[in-house]
Amino acid sequence: MQTDNDEFILSCPAPRGRHTQIQMAHGGGGTLMRQLIETVFLPAFDNPALNQRHDAAVLDAGGTRLAFTTDSYVVQPLFFPGGDIGSLAVHGTVNDLAMAGARPLYLSAGFILEEGLEMDVLQRIAQSMQEAAKRANVQFVTGDTKVVNRGKGDGMFINTAGIGVVELGVEIGPLQIQVGDAIVINGDLGRHGIAIMATREGLEFETTIESDSAPIADLVMDMLTEGIEIHCMRDLTRGGLASAANEIADTAGKCIHLEESAIPVREDVRGACEILGFDPLYVANEGRGSALCVSFAGTPSAVRRASSAAWPLNRRRR
């Protein structure tokens, strides 16, 4: 801006690093999503439950502790190696409840359908959701359906919400983590995101990379039953392990140190990431969770039983 005395004053219409319009990255689970939550949603809906900033809010309902969560699914293609948008919606919601230490019970389903969607596709998705719910020991008890104009809905969008029960004495969340905690991951990383991208782009590799989409609530319940003291859990969905670690560290005011050599990534997934230019630590997963546990002293067999594969990663103070 130029003034009358020919001096120039720099002005910025928006704070540095902030966007005046929504970008695709705002939904990616990384830095921009955190900024969106912190600058728009938290100030607008401020309350103690929301400020837990966990995968599910834990609420007191007349002496019963309930976990409540919701999520939306907009994946393309609707069917992919290892799953589909329906089973993904069930697994994602069940896993969010489990990350709060809750036993999942009930789900809702909201369908936004695009005009022209084949009825056979909808029936396949609904059946897949029911089968996934049965495996996860949950029930669909309510729902809603809307239809949008042709070309406006990408075939189908699904929103699911879930309710579960948190047993007394279980306190799991970012603010519970302590210096010296170990991180345990229940499997190899990056398969879901690469399976989706490879199918979407028509890429072929020597082996078929399938999504890891699966419910992990039983695994979590086993760990809690075995008496493993878990401070925080997070499912490694959008943004992968690195984004989840950053979010937890930011909330807790601590620094999480990851040893990359100890993190399990399949060779075919690593190779696909190199070709596509992705870091596997930032690629989405749907059947993977990380748990920050205080100690495994005296319980190694419990950890082996509860997790098909567990890799402890070091953690240190900022």
Backbone hydrogen bonds in HBPLUS format (Angstrom, degrees):
<---DONOR---> <-ACCEPTOR-->    atom                        ^
c    i                          cat <-CA-CA->   ^        H-A-AA   ^      H-
h    n   atom  resd res      DA  || num        DHA   H-A  angle D-A-AA Bond
n    s   type  num  typ     dist DA aas  dist angle  dist       angle   num
A0009-ILE N   A0001-MET O   2.97 MM   8  5.41 169.4  1.98 161.7 164.5     1
A0003-THR N   A0007-GLU O   3.06 MM   4  5.56 166.6  2.08 161.1 165.5     2
A0006-ASP N   A0003-THR O   3.11 MM   3  5.37 144.8  2.24 118.7 117.7     3
A0018-ARG N   A0015-PRO O   2.99 MM   3  5.51 155.8  2.05 140.5 140.1     4
A0026-HIS N   A0023-GLN O   3.00 MM   3  5.48 154.8  2.07 111.6 119.3     5
A0027-GLY N   A0024-MET O   3.06 MM   3  5.89 166.9  2.08 122.8 126.8     6
A0028-GLY N   A0025-ALA O   3.07 MM   3  4.92 168.0  2.08 108.5 110.4     7
A0034-ARG N   A0030-GLY O   3.11 MM   4  6.44 158.9  2.15 151.8 157.9     8
A0035-GLN N   A0031-THR O   2.94 MM   4  6.25 154.7  2.00 150.2 157.6     9
A0036-LEU N   A0032-LEU O   2.93 MM   4  6.14 153.2  2.00 144.3 151.5    10
A0037-ILE N   A0033-MET O   2.97 MM   4  6.26 160.7  2.00 153.7 157.9    11
A0038-GLU N   A0034-ARG O   2.91 MM   4  6.08 163.7  1.94 150.8 155.6    12
A0039-THR N   A0035-GLN O   2.87 MM   4  5.87 150.4  1.95 149.7 156.4    13
A0040-VAL N   A0036-LEU O   2.98 MM   4  5.61 145.8  2.10 141.5 148.3    14
A0042-LEU N   A0037-ILE O   2.82 MM   5  5.85 171.4  1.83 169.0 167.5    15
A0044-ALA N   A0040-VAL O   3.22 MM   4  6.20 148.4  2.32 137.6 146.7    16
A0045-PHE N   A0041-PHE O   2.90 MM   4  5.93 160.0  1.94 157.2 161.2    17
A0051-ASN N   A0047-ASN O   3.03 MM   4  6.20 153.5  2.10 154.2 162.6    18
A0052-GLN N   A0049-ALA O   3.23 MM   3  5.55 161.9  2.27 106.1 111.2    19
A0053-ARG N   A0050-LEU O   3.13 MM   3  6.00 160.7  2.17 123.6 126.9    20
A0057-ALA N   A0068-PHE O   2.97 MM  11  5.33 152.6  2.05 159.3 150.9    21
A0068-PHE N   A0057-ALA O   2.87 MM  11  5.33 151.9  1.95 147.8 157.2    22
A0059-LEU N   A0066-LEU O   2.65 MM   7  5.14 165.3  1.67 159.7 164.3    23
A0066-LEU N   A0059-LEU O   2.74 MM   7  5.14 158.6  1.78 157.7 160.8    24
A0061-ALA N   A0064-THR O   2.76 MM   3  5.11 173.1  1.76 154.3 156.5    25
A0064-THR N   A0061-ALA O   3.23 MM   3  5.11 164.6  2.25 105.2 108.4    26
A0166-VAL N   A0065-ARG O   2.84 MM 101  5.32 176.0  1.85 149.6 150.6    27
A0067-ALA N   A0164-GLY O   2.83 MM  97  5.07 161.9  1.86 136.7 141.3    28
A0164-GLY N   A0067-ALA O   2.95 MM  97  5.07 150.9  2.03 141.8 147.6    29
A0069-THR N   A0162-GLY O   3.05 MM  93  5.35 155.0  2.12 148.5 153.5    30
A0162-GLY N   A0069-THR O   2.82 MM  93  5.35 156.4  1.88 144.9 150.1    31
A0071-ASP N   A0160-THR O   2.83 MM  89  5.55 152.1  1.91 162.5 171.4    32
A0160-THR N   A0071-ASP O   2.86 MM  89  5.55 160.2  1.90 163.6 170.2    33
A0073-TYR N   A0158-ILE O   2.67 MM  85  5.17 152.6  1.74 154.7 164.4    34
A0158-ILE N   A0073-TYR O   3.10 MM  85  5.17 163.0  2.13 143.7 149.1    35
A0085-ILE N   A0078-LEU O   2.85 MM   7  5.27 145.4  1.97 153.4 159.0    36
A0080-PHE N   A0083-GLY O   3.02 MM   3  5.58 174.0  2.02 149.7 149.0    37
A0083-GLY N   A0080-PHE O   2.99 MM   3  5.58 159.6  2.03 148.0 144.2    38
A0211-SER N   A0081-PRO O   2.81 MM 130  6.09 174.5  1.81 144.4 142.8    39
A0088-LEU N   A0084-ASP O   2.97 MM   4  6.02 159.2  2.02 156.6 163.5    40
A0089-ALA N   A0085-ILE O   3.08 MM   4  6.11 147.7  2.19 133.2 140.2    41
A0090-VAL N   A0086-GLY O   3.24 MM   4  6.62 154.5  2.31 148.7 154.8    42
A0091-HIS N   A0087-SER O   2.93 MM   4  6.14 177.4  1.93 158.5 159.2    43
A0092-GLY N   A0088-LEU O   2.86 MM   4  5.89 165.8  1.88 151.3 155.9    44
A0093-THR N   A0089-ALA O   3.27 MM   4  6.27 160.4  2.31 138.5 143.1    45
A0094-VAL N   A0090-VAL O   2.97 MM   4  6.10 170.8  1.98 161.0 164.0    46
A0095-ASN N   A0091-HIS O   2.88 MM   4  5.92 160.0  1.92 150.5 156.4    47
A0096-ASP N   A0092-GLY O   3.07 MM   4  6.23 147.1  2.18 137.9 146.3    48
A0097-LEU N   A0093-THR O   3.19 MM   4  6.49 156.8  2.25 148.0 152.9    49
A0098-ALA N   A0094-VAL O   3.01 MM   4  6.30 157.0  2.07 146.3 153.1    50
A0099-MET N   A0095-ASN O   2.95 MM   4  6.16 145.0  2.08 146.1 154.5    51
A0100-ALA N   A0097-LEU O   3.06 MM   3  5.50 151.8  2.14 109.2 117.7    52
A0102-ALA N   A0097-LEU O   3.19 MM   5  5.44 156.3  2.25 141.5 138.0    53
A0101-GLY N   A0098-ALA O   2.79 MM   3  4.95 158.0  1.84 113.7 117.5    54
A0103-ARG N   A0165-VAL O   2.81 MM  62  5.23 162.6  1.84 144.7 145.4    55
A0165-VAL N   A0103-ARG O   3.06 MM  62  5.23 151.5  2.15 135.7 134.4    56
A0105-LEU N   A0163-ILE O   2.92 MM  58  5.91 155.2  1.98 149.4 150.5    57
A0139-GLN N   A0105-LEU O   3.15 MM  34  6.65 148.8  2.25 142.6 149.6    58
A0106-TYR N   A0163-ILE O   3.18 MM  57  5.36 158.5  2.23 145.1 151.4    59
A0163-ILE N   A0106-TYR O   2.91 MM  57  5.36 154.3  1.98 152.2 157.3    60
A0107-LEU N   A0139-GLN O   2.79 MM  32  5.96 153.9  1.85 156.2 155.7    61
A0141-VAL N   A0107-LEU O   3.00 MM  34  6.23 160.2  2.04 174.6 172.8    62
A0108-SER N   A0161-ALA O   2.82 MM  53  5.13 147.3  1.92 144.8 150.2    63
A0161-ALA N   A0108-SER O   3.36 MM  53  5.13 148.6  2.46 116.1 123.1    64
A0109-ALA N   A0142-THR O   3.12 MM  33  6.65 144.2  2.25 135.2 145.2    65
A0144-ASP N   A0109-ALA O   2.94 MM  35  6.52 142.8  2.08 144.2 148.7    66
A0110-GLY N   A0159-ASN O   2.66 MM  49  4.85 162.2  1.69 155.4 159.0    67
A0159-ASN N   A0110-GLY O   2.79 MM  49  4.85 161.7  1.82 145.5 151.5    68
A0111-PHE N   A0144-ASP O   2.79 MM  33  6.19 163.1  1.82 152.6 153.4    69
A0146-LYS N   A0111-PHE O   2.80 MM  35  6.20 153.2  1.87 160.8 169.9    70
A0112-ILE N   A0157-PHE O   2.90 MM  45  5.03 172.3  1.91 151.4 151.3    71
A0157-PHE N   A0112-ILE O   2.90 MM  45  5.03 156.1  1.96 144.3 152.0    72
A0113-LEU N   A0146-LYS O   2.79 MM  33  6.15 165.5  1.81 160.6 157.9    73
A0148-VAL N   A0113-LEU O   2.83 MM  35  6.23 155.3  1.89 157.5 165.6    74
A0114-GLU N   A0155-GLY O   3.11 MM  41  5.00 163.8  2.14 136.5 131.6    75
A0117-LEU N   A0114-GLU O   3.04 MM   3  5.79 153.4  2.12 148.7 148.2    76
A0115-GLU N   A0148-VAL O   2.93 MM  33  6.03 154.7  1.99 163.7 169.1    77
A0121-VAL N   A0118-GLU O   3.01 MM   3  5.33 126.7  2.31 103.9 117.0    78
A0122-LEU N   A0118-GLU O   3.30 MM   4  6.77 157.3  2.36 151.4 156.6    79
A0123-GLN N   A0119-MET O   2.97 MM   4  6.25 160.0  2.01 152.9 158.4    80
A0124-ARG N   A0120-ASP O   2.97 MM   4  6.16 155.2  2.03 145.5 151.9    81
A0125-ILE N   A0121-VAL O   2.98 MM   4  6.23 158.3  2.03 150.9 156.8    82
A0126-ALA N   A0122-LEU O   2.89 MM   4  6.12 163.2  1.92 152.5 157.1    83
A0127-GLN N   A0123-GLN O   2.98 MM   4  6.11 161.1  2.01 147.6 152.5    84
A0128-SER N   A0124-ARG O   2.96 MM   4  6.11 153.9  2.02 143.6 151.1    85
A0129-MET N   A0125-ILE O   2.92 MM   4  6.19 152.5  1.99 149.8 157.1    86
A0130-GLN N   A0126-ALA O   3.03 MM   4  6.33 156.1  2.09 147.3 153.3    87
A0131-GLU N   A0127-GLN O   2.98 MM   4  6.23 159.5  2.03 150.2 155.5    88
A0132-ALA N   A0128-SER O   2.93 MM   4  6.12 157.8  1.98 147.0 153.3    89
A0133-ALA N   A0129-MET O   2.85 MM   4  6.03 154.6  1.91 147.2 154.6    90
A0134-LYS N   A0130-GLN O   2.94 MM   4  6.13 152.7  2.02 144.9 152.0    91
A0135-ARG N   A0131-GLU O   3.07 MM   4  6.34 157.7  2.12 145.5 150.9    92
A0136-ALA N   A0132-ALA O   3.05 MM   4  6.25 142.8  2.19 140.5 150.7    93
A0138-VAL N   A0133-ALA O   3.00 MM   5  5.18 173.9  2.00 147.6 149.6    94
A0137-ASN N   A0134-LYS O   3.17 MM   3  5.04 159.8  2.21 100.5 106.5    95
A0152-LYS N   A0149-ASN O   3.00 MM   3  5.58 148.5  2.10 146.9 145.5    96
A0170-VAL N   A0167-GLU O   3.28 MM   3  5.97 162.4  2.31 137.6 139.1    97
A0173-GLY N   A0231-HIS O   2.88 MM  58  6.30 160.3  1.92 155.8 151.5    98
A0176-GLN N   A0173-GLY O   2.97 MM   3  5.56 162.8  2.00 121.8 127.5    99
A0177-ILE N   A0174-PRO O   3.40 MM   3  5.89 166.0  2.42 113.6 117.0   100
A0181-ASP N   A0178-GLN O   3.19 MM   3  5.84 158.4  2.24 138.8 138.0   101
A0182-ALA N   A0293-CYS O   2.96 MM 111  5.43 161.4  1.99 159.7 158.5   102
A0293-CYS N   A0182-ALA O   2.88 MM 111  5.43 152.2  1.96 160.9 162.8   103
A0183-ILE N   A0313-LEU O   3.44 MM 130  5.09 159.4  2.49 134.0 139.0   104
A0313-LEU N   A0183-ILE O   3.01 MM 130  5.09 132.8  2.24 126.2 140.0   105
A0184-VAL N   A0291-ALA O   2.88 MM 107  5.24 156.2  1.94 147.0 155.0   106
A0291-ALA N   A0184-VAL O   2.94 MM 107  5.24 155.9  2.00 146.1 154.0   107
A0189-LEU N   A0264-PRO O   2.93 MM  75  6.32 154.1  2.00 150.8 154.3   108
A0194-ILE N   A0190-GLY O   3.25 MM   4  6.29 164.8  2.27 151.6 156.2   109
A0195-ALA N   A0191-ARG O   2.85 MM   4  5.90 155.3  1.91 150.0 157.2   110
A0196-ILE N   A0192-HIS O   3.00 MM   4  6.27 160.2  2.04 156.9 161.4   111
A0193-GLY N   A0284-ALA O   3.02 MM  91  4.78 149.9  2.12 147.9 138.3   112
A0197-MET N   A0193-GLY O   3.00 MM   4  6.21 171.0  2.01 150.7 153.3   113
A0198-ALA N   A0194-ILE O   2.86 MM   4  5.83 162.2  1.89 148.8 154.0   114
A0199-THR N   A0195-ALA O   3.16 MM   4  6.18 159.3  2.20 140.4 145.9   115
A0200-ARG N   A0196-ILE O   2.89 MM   4  6.05 164.0  1.92 154.1 159.3   116
A0201-GLU N   A0197-MET O   2.96 MM   4  6.02 156.9  2.01 146.7 152.1   117
A0202-GLY N   A0198-ALA O   2.98 MM   4  5.82 110.1  2.48 132.5 147.4   118
A0203-LEU N   A0198-ALA O   2.81 MM   5  4.78 148.7  1.91 145.5 149.5   119
A0202-GLY N   A0199-THR O   3.29 MM   3  5.08 152.5  2.37  95.6 103.7   120
A0220-VAL N   A0216-ILE O   3.17 MM   4  6.50 158.1  2.22 149.5 154.8   121
A0221-MET N   A0217-ALA O   2.86 MM   4  6.15 165.1  1.89 157.7 161.8   122
A0222-ASP N   A0218-ASP O   2.90 MM   4  6.10 152.7  1.97 147.8 155.0   123
A0223-MET N   A0219-LEU O   3.09 MM   4  6.40 155.9  2.15 146.7 152.6   124
A0224-LEU N   A0220-VAL O   3.00 MM   4  6.32 159.9  2.05 154.7 160.0   125
A0225-THR N   A0221-MET O   2.86 MM   4  6.00 157.8  1.90 148.0 154.7   126
A0226-GLU N   A0222-ASP O   2.94 MM   4  6.11 148.3  2.04 145.5 153.6   127
A0228-ILE N   A0223-MET O   3.16 MM   5  5.67 159.5  2.20 166.9 160.5   128
A0227-GLY N   A0224-LEU O   3.01 MM   3  5.17 156.8  2.07 104.9 111.8   129
A0294-VAL N   A0229-GLU O   3.02 MM  65  5.83 160.4  2.05 165.2 171.4   130
A0231-HIS N   A0292-LEU O   2.77 MM  61  5.60 159.7  1.81 162.5 168.2   131
A0292-LEU N   A0232-CYS O   2.74 MM  60  5.16 168.2  1.75 159.9 163.2   132
A0234-ARG N   A0290-SER O   2.99 MM  56  5.47 147.6  2.10 150.2 158.9   133
A0290-SER N   A0234-ARG O   2.92 MM  56  5.47 160.9  1.96 148.7 153.9   134
A0236-LEU N   A0288-ARG O   3.01 MM  52  5.76 164.1  2.04 139.6 144.6   135
A0285-ASN N   A0236-LEU O   2.90 MM  49  5.46 130.8  2.14 135.8 150.2   136
A0240-GLY N   A0237-THR O   2.89 MM   3  5.46 163.9  1.91 143.6 146.0   137
A0243-SER N   A0239-GLY O   3.33 MM   4  4.92 154.3  2.41 134.0 130.5   138
A0244-ALA N   A0240-GLY O   3.14 MM   4  6.35 160.6  2.18 150.6 156.5   139
A0245-ALA N   A0241-LEU O   2.89 MM   4  6.07 161.5  1.92 155.4 160.3   140
A0242-ALA N   A0281-LEU O   2.90 MM  39  5.40 169.5  1.91 147.5 150.1   141
A0246-ASN N   A0242-ALA O   2.95 MM   4  6.18 157.6  2.01 147.6 153.8   142
A0247-GLU N   A0243-SER O   2.95 MM   4  6.14 158.2  2.00 147.9 153.4   143
A0248-ILE N   A0244-ALA O   2.99 MM   4  6.18 165.1  2.01 152.4 156.2   144
A0249-ALA N   A0245-ALA O   2.91 MM   4  6.01 166.0  1.93 150.1 154.6   145
A0250-ASP N   A0246-ASN O   2.91 MM   4  6.03 156.2  1.97 145.6 152.2   146
A0251-THR N   A0247-GLU O   3.02 MM   4  6.22 160.4  2.06 148.2 153.1   147
A0252-ALA N   A0248-ILE O   2.88 MM   4  6.03 162.6  1.91 155.3 160.3   148
A0253-GLY N   A0249-ALA O   2.83 MM   4  5.65 127.4  2.10 140.3 152.1   149
A0254-LYS N   A0249-ALA O   3.12 MM   5  4.94 144.1  2.25 134.9 141.5   150
A0262-ALA N   A0259-GLU O   2.91 MM   3  5.57 153.4  1.98 120.2 128.4   151
A0263-ILE N   A0260-GLU O   3.11 MM   3  5.29 163.5  2.14 109.8 115.0   152
A0270-ARG N   A0266-ARG O   2.85 MM   4  6.13 160.7  1.89 155.6 161.9   153
A0271-GLY N   A0267-GLU O   2.86 MM   4  6.02 159.1  1.91 146.4 152.2   154
A0272-ALA N   A0268-ASP O   3.01 MM   4  6.15 154.7  2.08 138.4 145.1   155
A0273-CYS N   A0269-VAL O   2.91 MM   4  6.13 156.1  1.97 149.9 156.4   156
A0274-GLU N   A0270-ARG O   3.03 MM   4  6.32 151.1  2.11 145.6 153.1   157
A0275-ILE N   A0271-GLY O   3.07 MM   4  6.38 154.9  2.13 147.0 153.4   158
A0276-LEU N   A0272-ALA O   2.93 MM   4  6.13 160.2  1.96 151.8 157.1   159
A0277-GLY N   A0273-CYS O   2.76 MM   4  5.63 121.9  2.09 140.3 153.7   160
A0278-PHE N   A0273-CYS O   2.85 MM   5  4.70 154.5  1.91 135.1 140.0   161
A0282-TYR N   A0279-ASP O   2.86 MM   3  5.58 165.4  1.88 127.7 132.7   162
A0283-VAL N   A0280-PRO O   3.35 MM   3  5.03 164.3  2.38  97.0 101.6   163
A0299-THR N   A0296-PHE O   3.01 MM   3  5.32 167.1  2.03 129.9 130.7   164
A0302-ALA N   A0299-THR O   3.13 MM   3  5.22 120.8  2.50  99.4 114.0   165
A0303-VAL N   A0299-THR O   3.18 MM   4  6.52 155.9  2.24 154.6 160.6   166
A0304-ARG N   A0300-PRO O   3.07 MM   4  6.36 156.9  2.12 147.9 154.1   167
A0305-ARG N   A0301-SER O   2.94 MM   4  6.17 154.6  2.01 147.4 154.0   168
A0306-ALA N   A0302-ALA O   2.87 MM   4  5.96 156.8  1.92 148.5 155.4   169
A0307-SER N   A0303-VAL O   2.99 MM   4  5.95 146.0  2.11 146.7 153.4   170
